[in-house]
Amino acid sequence: MNSPLTRWWNKIKRDIKRPFFIKLSDQAIKDEKVLLYIRKLLKATRLPGERLILEISESMAISQIKLAKAFISQLKAFGCQSALEHFGTGLHFETTLKHLQMINYVKIDSSFSKGLSTSTENQQAVQKIVEMAHELGKLTIAEAVEDANALTTLLEFEVDFAQGHYFQEPMEELEFDFSG
């Protein structure tokens, strides 16, 4: 099998110190076979579980709280980490974090990054999310950072990580150099 994903894995497997974030669909979390598949992949690739961070959406976690807790608990048993993505879009995101304290990362929804440097409302929301996440020992990631002004604001608010087109445009192939 010589798929782009296989070629990419063969290229970077010597450097398994870097984390890999994988977004899961709402359907995947409901499928019992997915956890078995993750466990088999971890074993077959010898990727340490702590390097694998699986993302689930805040909306799915809220609507299926028991299922989300069970899924995240099983990931933890494999040594994996978890992230809540599109965070802050729910009506009561404070409650979400308190119910899902076992997650490791909070990915702040991209809607807050757009126009961040000029939107007082977005700035207040991001600041509140970051403060609350840090109080609970969670790391924060800002999605869709597209300019230096947004990045500067995020750094002022002590967001732990950022991702977006400002750093790297999407690529057709998995050709990122993980060596440096």
N, C-alpha and C positions, 0 to 999 in steps of 0.2 A: 504494500500500500504506500503510495507516494503522493499523498495529498499535501496541500500547502501546510496544513496543521502538523502533519508528520515531519515534513522537512524542517519546519520551524522548531519543533520539539527537539529533533536530532541536533540542530544547530546550537540550542541553548541549554541542553540538559546538563552540560558540565557545570553550569552556573545556577544551581538550584537554590541559591540564597535569596533570590528575588521573589517577591510575592506575585501570584497570578490571580487577578480578579475575574470571576466568571459570572456573568449575569444569567440568572435562571428565570425561565418563564413561570407564570402562575401555574400552568399545567404541570410543569416539571415537579413542583413542590407537592402537588397532589398525587403524583405517580410514585408508588412504593418502590418501583424498580430503579428509580434514579439514585437513591441512597446506596443500593447494592452496586450500581454501576460506578459511582464515585469511589466506593471502597475498593473495587477491583482495579480501577485506574490508578489509585494511589499505590496499590501493591505492585502493579505491573510496571509503572514508571519510576517507582522508588522516590517519588516526590514526597517530601515530608509534609504531613497534613497542615502544619502551621503556615506553609507557603501558599496554600489554596484558600482564597477568600471567596465565598459564594454569596452573591447578591440576591436579595429578594426585595420586592417592592413594598413600600410602606402600606399601600392600599390593600395588597394581598394579605399582608401580615395582620392588618386591622380586621379585615373581613373573615379571616380564618385563623384567629389568634391561637387556638389550641393546636391546630395543625402546624402553624409557624413555630410555636414553642417546641413541639415534638421534633420537627425537622432540624431546627437549630441545635437542639440537645444532641441529636444523633451526629450532626456534623462535628460538634465538640468532642464526642466520643471517638471520632476518627482523627482528632487533633486539628481539624480544620477551623477556620475562622468564618465569621459571617458579617455581612453589611446590610443595612437597610438603605435602599436607594430611593430616589425621588422623595427624600425626607423633607417634611415641613409642609406638605400639601394637604395633609389630613386635618380635620377640624380640631383635633386635640392631640397634637404631636407630643405634648408633654406626657400624656397618659400612655401613649404608644411606647415611649422609651422606658417608662417605669414598668410596663408589662413585659417588655422584651429586654431585660437587663443583661441577658447573656450574649447579646450581639457585641461585636468589637468595633465596628465602623458605622458612622452615620454619613451617608452621601447626600449632601444638601442639594435639593432639586435645582435644576438648571434655570428655572424661572426666576430664582433669586439672583443669579449671576448677571443676567441681562440688565444692563443699565444700573448696575450696583453702585457705581461711583456717583450717580446723580439721584437715585431713588432712596429717600429717607426711609420709606416703608420697608424696602428690601434690606437696607442696612440694619434696621432694628430687628427684623426677623432673623437674619443671619447671625447677628450678635447674640440674640436670645438662644438660638439653636446651639451655637458653639459653646456658650456658657453652660447650658444645661447638659450637653453631651460631655463636656470636660468634667463637670461636677460628678457625673456618673462613671467617669473613667473611660469614656469612649473617644476614639480618634475621629476627626472630621475630615471630609473630603468635599471640596466644592466642585461641582460639575459645570461644564460648558464655559470655562473661563476663556474669553475671547480678546481681551486687551490688557495692557499694563495697568490701566486705572482700576479695573476690577481686581486684578491681582494685588495691587497695593492695598486696596481696601480690605481684602481678605486677609492679608498678612497682618494688618493692624488689628483685626478681630481674632488673630491667633488660630486661624484655620490651619489644620495640620498638613493637609495635602490639597493639591488642585490639579484638575485635568481639563483639557479643552484644546481648541484649535490654536490658541495662543502659543501652546507648547509644541504641538505636532498636528499637522493636518492628517486626515484619514489616508491610509495607503491601500492600494489595490491588493498587494501581497503582504504577507507577514514577513517583512524584511527589516524589522527594527534590530539594531545592534545592541544586545544586552550585555556586552562585555565591559562596557565602561561606565 
